[in-house]
């Protein structure tokens, strides 16, 4: 075994050269955030822009991990390489990311054509919304052409993250309409492809009708000319998985041809920039305002002498 | 029926006077964010500081809503008034908040001593993390002395929001250790009281041992002198619910006596202020940087000529 370099520069070169341990270490640096992550972004940005990203999300228990694993098997049978980023709010107590029920993916663990990473981002100040694009940019820069991003479809940030893919697949189950465990409105908004997984269970046809009706109500055809197709699967057996990937490719062709892909990527980049700006400004405001004044205004807010909006405006000087 | 006023000022006065429709309208303004929410915060801040907040969170299906409803019944039997804010990422397709499986709470719907509100915050630019403290501040200012905040314990923001209560109750189920559907590390971090709900199911004793072991590992006794107690319940029958509330009160007395409550509230206020500052600075940076330069730098990021961190620093001038 070759030794893995320690500094980001050498790690980056090694990862570009195909070193999996080097890529793994860089992803750990991204997870941690700070100067390391920033340096990686600086190197990765000019080399990126060639990866296609597919988000997979859905309610807890919908079978996202199983479907992701089945999609990976399908892609491998076609000879395609793929990277998987599993966003894991269930980060461990013990340090180091656990794969949890993603254990199913372990069938791919020894396959050099697959790179799977479970990412917890509790150390990253920007949280999921900044760590995810940084990790995707890194995969892209070191040569991955296809990146799957899997998130749980419950939290506000988690659904947004899944929606920031080139194509987003939303996984539901029969009976989904009765459940309030998922961020349904958020999921409806980000879906480019719907998958009804576990379609062998009762209520599949009703769920399909419900989804069609919601798509009718949302007027999805008019807007951009793409109506999310609804694909049926039993991910545990692999049934329907090829159809899922066909639907993803159909959306990809539509997005490329219509200019939607370009618009979406531009919007995403601007959105990320806006978040980074906010974070840098926060640091800068502290310098500008002076620690003493900052502390005084904070104390005023703590004591409820003023509300946060008024204090914020005083801190950054829009009131002066 | 008296007419409900339309402007925020009159609404606020009416809500302070006990008008429930006025309070409901103010909460809708908070949900929507913007100038309306800011004006409400400005009025509410000086009148607030008297409410005790209790967060309830846990994995989807853990029985949070049932437990919340049972706690409300217990409080009512003691003659206490209570407000419930149910944070609902499952916001509806149809406008207006739905209560979903919170339908159980409808037994309290006609009780004047209870105010229940399900809040979706998709319109609020600050999302949950800013809308929730604004809503709590409003409840506080109009005279509520006890506010329960219920969130699903999966997303990053949702767990943080629950953790920003004076006392946070984390609801788990037997077998919790095997599930990766919840943000476990996040939940461990915010818990002041653990509830094992559905304790009549298999594996309850194992779950208790697991929790105790995790608390041992985390060294929870040393830090602040409070070790989260573990309470067993069957929320559907009400068994153990009085114990939950006793544990909450024990934590409250500890937090008040040790100064922890004051520290926590100060930290929370500073944290909220930091978020508001970031949002205001974002607006201001656009003014300072000039739209043309801003657009140019955004285009550079979109085209991957620079990374977002470098562009951000140019926008806000730390590189000059």
Boltz contact constraints between the chains, C-beta under 6 A:
constraints:
  - contact:
      token1: [A, 38]
      token2: [B, 309]
      max_distance: 6.0
  - contact:
      token1: [A, 41]
      token2: [B, 307]
      max_distance: 6.0
  - contact:
      token1: [A, 41]
      token2: [B, 309]
      max_distance: 6.0
  - contact:
      token1: [A, 42]
      token2: [B, 307]
      max_distance: 6.0
  - contact:
      token1: [A, 45]
      token2: [B, 304]
      max_distance: 6.0
  - contact:
      token1: [A, 45]
      token2: [B, 307]
      max_distance: 6.0
  - contact:
      token1: [A, 46]
      token2: [B, 304]
      max_distance: 6.0
  - contact:
      token1: [A, 48]
      token2: [B, 304]
      max_distance: 6.0
  - contact:
      token1: [A, 49]
      token2: [B, 304]
      max_distance: 6.0
  - contact:
      token1: [A, 60]
      token2: [B, 60]
      max_distance: 6.0
  - contact:
      token1: [A, 60]
      token2: [B, 181]
      max_distance: 6.0
  - contact:
      token1: [A, 89]
      token2: [B, 154]
      max_distance: 6.0
  - contact:
      token1: [A, 89]
      token2: [B, 156]
      max_distance: 6.0
  - contact:
      token1: [A, 89]
      token2: [B, 183]
      max_distance: 6.0
  - contact:
      token1: [A, 90]
      token2: [B, 180]
      max_distance: 6.0
  - contact:
      token1: [A, 90]
      token2: [B, 183]
      max_distance: 6.0
  - contact:
      token1: [A, 90]
      token2: [B, 184]
      max_distance: 6.0
  - contact:
      token1: [A, 91]
      token2: [B, 185]
      max_distance: 6.0
  - contact:
      token1: [A, 93]
      token2: [B, 185]
      max_distance: 6.0
  - contact:
      token1: [A, 93]
      token2: [B, 214]
      max_distance: 6.0
  - contact:
      token1: [A, 100]
      token2: [B, 180]
      max_distance: 6.0
  - contact:
      token1: [A, 101]
      token2: [B, 180]
      max_distance: 6.0
  - contact:
      token1: [A, 127]
      token2: [B, 156]
      max_distance: 6.0
  - contact:
      token1: [A, 128]
      token2: [B, 156]
      max_distance: 6.0
  - contact:
      token1: [A, 152]
      token2: [B, 154]
      max_distance: 6.0
  - contact:
      token1: [A, 154]
      token2: [B, 152]
      max_distance: 6.0
  - contact:
      token1: [A, 154]
      token2: [B, 154]
      max_distance: 6.0
  - contact:
      token1: [A, 154]
      token2: [B, 155]
      max_distance: 6.0
  - contact:
      token1: [A, 155]
      token2: [B, 154]
      max_distance: 6.0
  - contact:
      token1: [A, 155]
      token2: [B, 155]
      max_distance: 6.0
  - contact:
      token1: [A, 155]
      token2: [B, 156]
      max_distance: 6.0
  - contact:
      token1: [A, 155]
      token2: [B, 158]
      max_distance: 6.0
  - contact:
      token1: [A, 156]
      token2: [B, 89]
      max_distance: 6.0
  - contact:
      token1: [A, 156]
      token2: [B, 127]
      max_distance: 6.0
  - contact:
      token1: [A, 156]
      token2: [B, 128]
      max_distance: 6.0
  - contact:
      token1: [A, 156]
      token2: [B, 155]
      max_distance: 6.0
  - contact:
      token1: [A, 156]
      token2: [B, 157]
      max_distance: 6.0
  - contact:
      token1: [A, 157]
      token2: [B, 155]
      max_distance: 6.0
  - contact:
      token1: [A, 157]
      token2: [B, 156]
      max_distance: 6.0
  - contact:
      token1: [A, 157]
      token2: [B, 157]
      max_distance: 6.0
  - contact:
      token1: [A, 158]
      token2: [B, 155]
      max_distance: 6.0
  - contact:
      token1: [A, 180]
      token2: [B, 90]
      max_distance: 6.0
  - contact:
      token1: [A, 180]
      token2: [B, 100]
      max_distance: 6.0
  - contact:
      token1: [A, 180]
      token2: [B, 101]
      max_distance: 6.0
  - contact:
      token1: [A, 181]
      token2: [B, 60]
      max_distance: 6.0
  - contact:
      token1: [A, 183]
      token2: [B, 89]
      max_distance: 6.0
  - contact:
      token1: [A, 183]
      token2: [B, 90]
      max_distance: 6.0
  - contact:
      token1: [A, 184]
      token2: [B, 90]
      max_distance: 6.0
  - contact:
      token1: [A, 185]
      token2: [B, 91]
      max_distance: 6.0
  - contact:
      token1: [A, 185]
      token2: [B, 93]
      max_distance: 6.0
  - contact:
      token1: [A, 266]
      token2: [B, 302]
      max_distance: 6.0
  - contact:
      token1: [A, 269]
      token2: [B, 301]
      max_distance: 6.0
  - contact:
      token1: [A, 269]
      token2: [B, 302]
      max_distance: 6.0
  - contact:
      token1: [A, 270]
      token2: [B, 298]
      max_distance: 6.0
  - contact:
      token1: [A, 272]
      token2: [B, 308]
      max_distance: 6.0
  - contact:
      token1: [A, 273]
      token2: [B, 298]
      max_distance: 6.0
  - contact:
      token1: [A, 273]
      token2: [B, 301]
      max_distance: 6.0
  - contact:
      token1: [A, 273]
      token2: [B, 308]
      max_distance: 6.0
  - contact:
      token1: [A, 273]
      token2: [B, 311]
      max_distance: 6.0
  - contact:
      token1: [A, 276]
      token2: [B, 308]
      max_distance: 6.0
  - contact:
      token1: [A, 276]
      token2: [B, 309]
      max_distance: 6.0
  - contact:
      token1: [A, 276]
      token2: [B, 312]
      max_distance: 6.0
  - contact:
      token1: [A, 277]
      token2: [B, 285]
      max_distance: 6.0
  - contact:
      token1: [A, 277]
      token2: [B, 312]
      max_distance: 6.0
  - contact:
      token1: [A, 277]
      token2: [B, 315]
      max_distance: 6.0
  - contact:
      token1: [A, 278]
      token2: [B, 278]
      max_distance: 6.0
  - contact:
      token1: [A, 278]
      token2: [B, 282]
      max_distance: 6.0
  - contact:
      token1: [A, 280]
      token2: [B, 312]
      max_distance: 6.0
  - contact:
      token1: [A, 280]
      token2: [B, 316]
      max_distance: 6.0
  - contact:
      token1: [A, 281]
      token2: [B, 281]
      max_distance: 6.0
  - contact:
      token1: [A, 281]
      token2: [B, 285]
      max_distance: 6.0
  - contact:
      token1: [A, 281]
      token2: [B, 316]
      max_distance: 6.0
  - contact:
      token1: [A, 282]
      token2: [B, 278]
      max_distance: 6.0
  - contact:
      token1: [A, 284]
      token2: [B, 316]
      max_distance: 6.0
  - contact:
      token1: [A, 285]
      token2: [B, 277]
      max_distance: 6.0
  - contact:
      token1: [A, 285]
      token2: [B, 281]
      max_distance: 6.0
  - contact:
      token1: [A, 298]
      token2: [B, 270]
      max_distance: 6.0
  - contact:
      token1: [A, 298]
      token2: [B, 273]
      max_distance: 6.0
  - contact:
      token1: [A, 301]
      token2: [B, 269]
      max_distance: 6.0
  - contact:
      token1: [A, 301]
      token2: [B, 273]
      max_distance: 6.0
  - contact:
      token1: [A, 302]
      token2: [B, 266]
      max_distance: 6.0
  - contact:
      token1: [A, 302]
      token2: [B, 269]
      max_distance: 6.0
  - contact:
      token1: [A, 304]
      token2: [B, 45]
      max_distance: 6.0
  - contact:
      token1: [A, 304]
      token2: [B, 46]
      max_distance: 6.0
  - contact:
      token1: [A, 304]
      token2: [B, 48]
      max_distance: 6.0
  - contact:
      token1: [A, 304]
      token2: [B, 49]
      max_distance: 6.0
  - contact:
      token1: [A, 307]
      token2: [B, 41]
      max_distance: 6.0
  - contact:
      token1: [A, 307]
      token2: [B, 42]
      max_distance: 6.0
  - contact:
      token1: [A, 307]
      token2: [B, 45]
      max_distance: 6.0
  - contact:
      token1: [A, 308]
      token2: [B, 272]
      max_distance: 6.0
  - contact:
      token1: [A, 308]
      token2: [B, 273]
      max_distance: 6.0
  - contact:
      token1: [A, 308]
      token2: [B, 276]
      max_distance: 6.0
  - contact:
      token1: [A, 309]
      token2: [B, 38]
      max_distance: 6.0
  - contact:
      token1: [A, 309]
      token2: [B, 41]
      max_distance: 6.0
  - contact:
      token1: [A, 309]
      token2: [B, 276]
      max_distance: 6.0
  - contact:
      token1: [A, 311]
      token2: [B, 273]
      max_distance: 6.0
  - contact:
      token1: [A, 312]
      token2: [B, 276]
      max_distance: 6.0
  - contact:
      token1: [A, 312]
      token2: [B, 277]
      max_distance: 6.0
  - contact:
      token1: [A, 312]
      token2: [B, 280]
      max_distance: 6.0
  - contact:
      token1: [A, 315]
      token2: [B, 277]
      max_distance: 6.0
  - contact:
      token1: [A, 316]
      token2: [B, 280]
      max_distance: 6.0
  - contact:
      token1: [A, 316]
      token2: [B, 281]
      max_distance: 6.0
  - contact:
      token1: [A, 316]
      token2: [B, 284]
      max_distance: 6.0
